[in-house]
Amino acid sequence: MSNNQHWIQRDLAVVWHPCTQMKDHEWLPLIPLIRGEGPWLFDADGNRYLDAISSWWVNLFGHCHPRIIQALGDQLGLLEHTLLAGATHRPAIELAERLLARAPPGLTRCFYVDNGSAAVEAALKMSFHYWKNQGYPRKDHFVSLQNSYHGETLGALSVGGVGLYRDVYKPLFHPGFSVPVADLYERRDDEPIEHYTDRRFAVLEHLLVEKADQIAAVLVEPLVQCAGGMRMYPPHYLSRLRESCDRHGVHLIADECAVGMGRTGTFFACEQAGITPDILILAKGLTGGYLPLSALLVREFLYQAFYDDYRSHKAFLHSHSYTGNPLACRAALATLDLFDQEPVLENNRQLHKRLTQGLAPLRGHPHVADVRITGTIAAVELAQDGPRKLSYPAEERRGLEVFRYGLQHEAWLRPLGNVVYLMPPYVINAQETDTLCATVCAGIDFATRSG
Ligand code: PMP
């Protein structure tokens, strides 16, 4: 029995994996990983895989980065964890200072949580609770965008729009509103982008005109709807949204869990629209992908609405045991150091160009309906008939074929249905990028060879 087989056998006897139909593992190999180095992951039999999806979009500067390890080691010798209620510590303070210093103007407070979904829950609660504290308890609905994804807990799922994850739990949700986004994939070539964006936005504007008195906040993933298939929309939609939320007295929550930390070409995706949301959520890459941590960057007026005498019962009591964990904050500080000390955004512009070139051969492929790229997120939409955007039935699992092809060619891809995407760690080099793109092109040829 190989080392891999040994671990697979033990795993399948006891572990229930996330986002997985476990029966698939009767024929689909599970990969027992032993170690990581830069953008590479190594399994127990010594095979290596390029981590093309940054381990679910969290890893920014590669695995086992010496400076992040050093920072964690230093912190481990000082203080591993303590509660953040009634106590504080240097990593939490410094991280809040540095995130707010980088954030769009007007964000002045940092509220820590410990993962993306929980941060979304906290943001929804904070927005609703703000309006209640201000004397508007009827503002208890949220607006989200079709095809959006904000996490897997009940509140986060209820504002999500991807049926695959949410439909079964629908009876458990608080009702809300869902409106179309200006998804560029759905735009007809003959309609100018701005016109299309305004037309799509009009539905949201109309909803706010009619129902703002029942709406606490609009929640969006700025620029890229990641779990919804890396669908992209223009910054103009966000500028319209900011203006409209202001006019109608509704909060704007930007969920930058996946798109923040330099992913879309700017440090925060919102910067591209020149807007400041009322709450900006960070998670995933916040710690460089080393430990779970999330943060809500919040405008001062929200904070002030909770600031009162104890007897007023206005405080925001949301809490998790690992809120602001010192190790996680220290990993995040080391990650920010890398942004400060290296030309990360400039390097990412080169990576963007390289990905664009590397995937260019797929433009015009008979089974590719779209190749799109924002920052260092590149996606390829597979289709039975590319030019007509006629998708493959989900049951054919074409993306899974690309995944399997990738594994045999040193690439760890994890397509989202018919969407094959790359979101690599920023430290991937030019030659690795070219090889990865070539593997994606060949994998797509392989997966679409019949029909
Ligand atoms: N929001 C967005 C935009 C996400 O992409 C995700 C995770 N894919 C989440 C929230 C949830 O984050 P977590 O997995 O840390 O709960």
Residues whose N, C-alpha, C, O or C-beta is under 5 A from the ligand:
A	BS01	PMP	N115 G116 S117 A118 Y149 H150 G151 E221 C226 D255 C257 A258 A283
